[in-house]
Amino acid sequence: MRTVAAGDAVLSPGVTRAVMARLRGETQSAPADVAAHRLTSRELDVLALVGAGLNNAEIAERLFLSQSTVKSHVTNVLAKTGSRDRVRAAILAIRAGLTEDLR
């Protein structure tokens, strides 16, 4: 409390480890090579739109698919890429440059 009261910041041990790992170049994910994940062309389309921040309904509308089909594609993308959630998949898409043509 004294540290914060003095105007300094306190980081949790997890944040401190992540910052130190980043400084040492030990990031958890290397620059994205989506080809290694063997995604179908439709899965790549869905991944790009996830990376652009679209939800399933918006992706379905954009790609003329049902929402359940989009959900299946998202599930496949998460499984194939080892992403634990949409945020990780979106980061992968951005790092791979998949979202650049969508702007």
C-alpha positions in Angstrom: 0.0 0.0 0.0 2.9 2.3 0.8 4.3 1.7 -2.7 1.0 2.6 -4.4 0.5 5.6 -2.1 3.9 6.8 -3.1 2.8 6.8 -6.8 4.5 3.6 -7.8 2.9 0.6 -9.4 2.8 -3.0 -8.1 2.5 -5.8 -10.6 1.2 -9.3 -9.8 3.8 -12.1 -10.0 2.1 -13.4 -13.2 2.4 -10.0 -14.9 6.0 -9.6 -13.8 6.9 -13.0 -15.2 5.2 -12.2 -18.5 7.0 -8.8 -18.8 10.3 -10.4 -18.0 9.8 -13.2 -20.5 8.9 -10.6 -23.2 12.0 -8.7 -22.4 14.1 -11.8 -22.8 12.3 -12.7 -26.0 10.5 -15.7 -24.6 7.0 -15.0 -25.8 4.6 -17.9 -25.6 3.7 -17.8 -29.2 6.0 -17.3 -32.1 5.1 -15.2 -35.1 2.1 -16.8 -36.7 2.5 -19.3 -39.5 -1.1 -20.3 -40.1 -0.1 -22.7 -42.9 1.3 -25.0 -40.2 -2.2 -25.4 -38.8 -3.6 -26.8 -42.0 -6.8 -24.7 -41.9 -9.2 -25.0 -44.8 -9.8 -21.9 -46.9 -13.2 -21.3 -45.2 -11.5 -21.7 -41.8 -9.0 -19.1 -42.8 -11.8 -16.8 -43.9 -13.5 -17.3 -40.5 -10.2 -16.8 -38.6 -9.6 -13.5 -40.5 -13.0 -12.2 -39.5 -12.5 -13.3 -35.9 -9.3 -11.3 -36.0 -11.2 -8.3 -37.3 -13.4 -8.6 -34.2 -16.6 -9.9 -35.8 -18.9 -12.1 -33.8 -20.5 -15.3 -35.2 -23.7 -13.6 -36.4 -21.6 -10.9 -38.3 -19.3 -13.6 -39.8 -22.3 -15.6 -40.9 -23.9 -12.6 -42.6 -20.6 -11.7 -44.3 -19.9 -15.2 -45.5 -23.5 -16.2 -46.3 -23.4 -19.1 -43.8 -25.6 -20.1 -40.9 -24.5 -19.2 -37.4 -24.2 -22.9 -36.5 -21.8 -23.4 -39.4 -19.7 -20.5 -38.3 -19.6 -21.9 -34.8 -18.4 -25.2 -36.2 -15.6 -23.4 -38.1 -14.6 -21.4 -35.1 -14.5 -24.6 -33.0 -12.3 -26.2 -35.7 -10.0 -23.2 -35.9 -9.5 -23.2 -32.1 -8.8 -26.9 -32.1 -6.4 -26.8 -35.0 -4.5 -23.8 -33.8 -4.4 -24.8 -30.2 -6.0 -21.5 -29.3 -7.9 -21.6 -25.9 -10.3 -18.9 -26.9 -11.3 -16.4 -29.6 -8.9 -13.8 -28.3 -6.0 -16.1 -28.9 -7.3 -16.9 -32.3 -7.7 -13.2 -33.1 -4.1 -12.5 -32.1 -3.0 -15.3 -34.3 -4.9 -13.8 -37.3 -3.5 -10.4 -36.7 0.1 -11.6 -36.4 -0.4 -13.6 -39.6 -1.6 -10.6 -41.4 -5.0 -12.1 -42.2 -6.9 -9.0 -41.1 -5.0 -6.5 -43.3 -7.2 -6.8 -46.3 -10.4 -6.4 -44.2 -9.7 -2.8 -43.2 
